[in-house]
């Protein structure tokens, strides 16, 4: 069985069919050009976005590092306070307090 379409094998193609196929090919070629242009536009937009993100990151990096240091310090202070509160709770509710009746 041949892989050539029937229309191309037959010698009795109508002129109307040939014209229709040529128009269809021209339309598809135009559509392909348009899609290629859209893809190129999207690539440029993507490259612009990446460049903008890179610039933003460069501008905000010092602030980000500073905030990480600040929040690290806050966490350290909070952890120290929690440890102090826990130690105070253990001391206040120790078994010797309950057994003696002194609270």
One Martini backbone bead per residue (centre of mass of N, CA, C, O) as a GRO file, in nm:
protein
  103
    1UNK     BB    1   0.095   0.037   0.024
    2UNK     BB    2   0.071   0.361  -0.031
    3UNK     BB    3   0.169   0.686   0.107
    4UNK     BB    4   0.027   0.825  -0.113
    5UNK     BB    5  -0.205   1.019  -0.177
    6UNK     BB    6  -0.468   0.998  -0.386
    7UNK     BB    7  -0.459   1.284  -0.508
    8UNK     BB    8  -0.154   1.256  -0.609
    9UNK     BB    9  -0.207   0.994  -0.794
   10UNK     BB   10  -0.411   1.130  -0.944
   11UNK     BB   11  -0.477   1.265  -1.276
   12UNK     BB   12  -0.784   1.400  -1.199
   13UNK     BB   13  -0.746   1.682  -1.103
   14UNK     BB   14  -0.897   1.950  -1.002
   15UNK     BB   15  -0.863   2.283  -1.016
   16UNK     BB   16  -1.015   2.343  -0.752
   17UNK     BB   17  -0.846   2.161  -0.566
   18UNK     BB   18  -0.576   2.295  -0.616
   19UNK     BB   19  -0.657   2.576  -0.520
   20UNK     BB   20  -0.745   2.494  -0.236
   21UNK     BB   21  -0.469   2.378  -0.148
   22UNK     BB   22  -0.304   2.636  -0.192
   23UNK     BB   23  -0.460   2.806   0.010
   24UNK     BB   24  -0.410   2.627   0.253
   25UNK     BB   25  -0.105   2.650   0.247
   26UNK     BB   26  -0.091   2.956   0.274
   27UNK     BB   27  -0.241   2.967   0.544
   28UNK     BB   28  -0.041   2.787   0.701
   29UNK     BB   29   0.208   2.963   0.654
   30UNK     BB   30   0.096   3.213   0.796
   31UNK     BB   31   0.042   3.080   1.068
   32UNK     BB   32   0.336   3.003   1.119
   33UNK     BB   33   0.452   3.288   1.123
   34UNK     BB   34   0.279   3.391   1.360
   35UNK     BB   35   0.373   3.183   1.570
   36UNK     BB   36   0.671   3.256   1.556
   37UNK     BB   37   0.636   3.549   1.650
   38UNK     BB   38   0.506   3.481   1.922
   39UNK     BB   39   0.744   3.316   2.030
   40UNK     BB   40   0.950   3.545   2.018
   41UNK     BB   41   0.801   3.737   2.206
   42UNK     BB   42   0.800   3.544   2.449
   43UNK     BB   43   1.106   3.523   2.476
   44UNK     BB   44   1.158   3.821   2.532
   45UNK     BB   45   0.976   3.844   2.781
   46UNK     BB   46   1.125   3.633   2.945
   47UNK     BB   47   1.400   3.772   2.946
   48UNK     BB   48   1.299   4.029   3.084
   49UNK     BB   49   1.199   3.893   3.344
   50UNK     BB   50   1.467   3.772   3.432
   51UNK     BB   51   1.616   4.042   3.451
   52UNK     BB   52   1.428   4.170   3.663
   53UNK     BB   53   1.469   3.958   3.882
   54UNK     BB   54   1.771   3.996   3.910
   55UNK     BB   55   1.760   4.293   3.994
   56UNK     BB   56   1.578   4.255   4.241
   57UNK     BB   57   1.760   4.063   4.394
   58UNK     BB   58   2.001   4.255   4.414
   59UNK     BB   59   1.846   4.475   4.578
   60UNK     BB   60   1.723   4.265   4.816
   61UNK     BB   61   1.955   4.103   4.949
   62UNK     BB   62   2.038   4.278   5.194
   63UNK     BB   63   1.761   4.271   5.329
   64UNK     BB   64   1.737   3.967   5.355
   65UNK     BB   65   1.986   3.924   5.533
   66UNK     BB   66   1.896   4.108   5.762
   67UNK     BB   67   1.631   3.960   5.831
   68UNK     BB   68   1.760   3.692   5.900
   69UNK     BB   69   1.922   3.799   6.137
   70UNK     BB   70   1.690   3.911   6.303
   71UNK     BB   71   1.521   3.646   6.320
   72UNK     BB   72   1.743   3.484   6.452
   73UNK     BB   73   1.756   3.656   6.707
   74UNK     BB   74   1.462   3.624   6.791
   75UNK     BB   75   1.474   3.317   6.819
   76UNK     BB   76   1.691   3.313   7.035
   77UNK     BB   77   1.534   3.476   7.244
   78UNK     BB   78   1.284   3.296   7.254
   79UNK     BB   79   1.434   3.041   7.341
   80UNK     BB   80   1.539   3.159   7.607
   81UNK     BB   81   1.263   3.226   7.727
   82UNK     BB   82   1.147   2.940   7.721
   83UNK     BB   83   1.365   2.817   7.902
   84UNK     BB   84   1.307   2.996   8.147
   85UNK     BB   85   1.007   2.923   8.181
   86UNK     BB   86   1.052   2.620   8.216
   87UNK     BB   87   1.233   2.640   8.466
   88UNK     BB   88   1.026   2.787   8.642
   89UNK     BB   89   0.805   2.568   8.627
   90UNK     BB   90   0.969   2.341   8.752
   91UNK     BB   91   1.031   2.488   9.015
   92UNK     BB   92   0.729   2.549   9.096
   93UNK     BB   93   0.643   2.218   9.034
   94UNK     BB   94   0.786   2.059   9.219
   95UNK     BB   95   0.770   1.793   9.434
   96UNK     BB   96   0.846   1.951   9.698
   97UNK     BB   97   0.603   2.146   9.687
   98UNK     BB   98   0.364   1.945   9.690
   99UNK     BB   99   0.441   1.780   9.943
  100UNK     BB  100   0.448   2.043  10.141
  101UNK     BB  101   0.221   2.263  10.038
  102UNK     BB  102   0.399   2.461   9.880
  103UNK     BB  103   0.342   2.733   9.628
   0.00000   0.00000   0.00000
